[in-house]
Amino acid sequence: MSKYLILLIFILFPQKYYAIKPILIVHGGAGDIPDSRIQGKLDGVRLAVREGYKLLLQNGTALDAVEAAVMSMEKDINFNAGNGSVLNLAGEVAMEASIMCGKNLDVGAVTLINEFLHPISIARKVLTDSPHCFLGGAGAKEFALEKGFSTVPPESLITDNAVAALKEFLEQGGEFGKTQVGPSEGGVGTVGAVAIDANGHVAVATSTGGITGKAVGRIGDTPQIGSGTYAADNVGGVSTTGHGESILKYCLAHTIIKLMENGDSAYTATKIAVTGMTSVLNNTAGAITLSKDGDVGLSFSSKKMSWAYIKDEKLFYGIEHDEVLEENYQK
């Protein structure tokens, strides 16, 4: 084969020779997580990142990976999403989720979901099968049923932990804290995932039960593109967690993306934006970020945030500030 033919192949099919190694990072929520719940959170994020990453190794898409990782955490009562969601003032679950594809900026989001275990999967179906980007309440339920999703009894999603958290919230006068979660909630939190697949495509998914004691009908940052979730193949992807109203006001995910677009690294952009939001609004948050080149960024201004990622055959994870634990990744 001549060198000119080889050069032509490189030009026409660069991904074949310069494909990015797949990467997946997840978070399990930012907040005041008591010591008794740390192990459950760490186990949960490590399981979730493995569930999503194995799909990337099987030539799955970034969308496949983030959905699978978030579904794993929606089933885990250590997290405030799906089974384990916190309760509103009426004692009901009201979940929300969003997912975004960086290739073409397609998005899907749902809110006020209370009869389905996996809001993130409904959000993905909105992305693929709906002319709209964002569905809520009765309309979201009707759409989900039309697409074949099975309902579950709403009470099956309510945990003892969520009931205790609402009780404490009401006994303390209904004052919202500076973080997403309170002590009685055991550190449960919004969950999210960011992935890059072998073709260099970026996807992000985020899911939550919201905040304890929220008003009926309250919609937070998680389902809102640019606040809880953002992905763009030419820049990277971000999923956020923390004080929802503040994240929404600050458009935290998109703020991080814009900083990266202007030249900051994933780490620097995430740190600057999270710190900036807390400085301006006096509430805490966290975020996980991947750049288009596979650089990792994570930062949180809350006391703790559980996270994990797999890169170069290593699984990294942590929950405390400046903590990076490591183990070999076994397929």
C-alpha positions, 0 to 999 in steps of 0.5 A: 500500500502506498504512503499516499493511499495510507494518507488518504485513508487517514483523511477520510476515516480518521476515527478508525485510527484515532478513536478515543478510548471510551470514558464514563463518569458518574455522580451520586449527588452532592450534600451533607452525607453522614458517615453511615451512608458513605459505603452505600454511596461508594458501592452504588457509584462503582456499580453504576459506572461498571454497568455503563462502561461495559456497554461502551466496551461492547460498542454501545453508544454514549447514550446507551452508557449514560442511560444504563449507569443512571438506571442502575442508580435509579434502582438503588435506595442510596440515591435520590432518583427512581426508587429512593426519591424524596417526597414533596409536601403532599408526601408524594414522589415527583421525579424528573430527568434529562438526557442529551446527545452531543452529536446533534444536540438532541435532548429529552426531558421529563418532569413530575413523574410518579408511577415509573421506576426509570424516568431517564428511560422515558426521557431518552424515549422523548429524545428519540420518539417525540417532536418535543424536547420536554414533557411533564405530568399527565402528558409525560405519563401518557407518552410513556404508556404509549411507548410501552413503559410499565407503571409501578404503584407510586407507594412502591417508590417511597422509602422509610428514609424519604418519609423520615426526611419529610417528617424532619423537614416539617418538624423543623419548620420547612426551611430549605437548606443550602444543599440538596439534601438534609441529614435524615435523607442519608445523603441521597442525591441526584444522579448523573453520568457523562460518557464519550464513546469510541466514535468520540460522541458525548452524552449526558444523563441526569435524574432526581427526585428533587428536594424534600418538602418541595411544593407540589408542581415544583420543577428543579434544575435536573430536567432543564437543559443547560442547568442539570445537563449539557452535551456537545461533541465539539466541547464535552459534557456536564451533569450537575447536582446540588441546590436546584434553584441555584443551579437553575439560576446559574445555568451551571452545566452550560456555564461549564461548557462555555468556560471550556469552549473558551479554553479552560480545561474540564477541571478548571472550568468545573471548579470555577463554575461551581465555586462561582455559583456558590459565591454568588448564590450562597448555596452549594453544588457539584458537577462532573465533566468530560472534555471532548478529548477525554479529560476529566473534571469534577468539583463540589462545594458541598461537604461531600459528593460521591463519584466514580469514573473508568479510564485507561483500565482503572476505576477511580472513585471518592466522596470526600474533598481531595479524595481519589481512591483507585482500583483495577477495572476488571471486565 
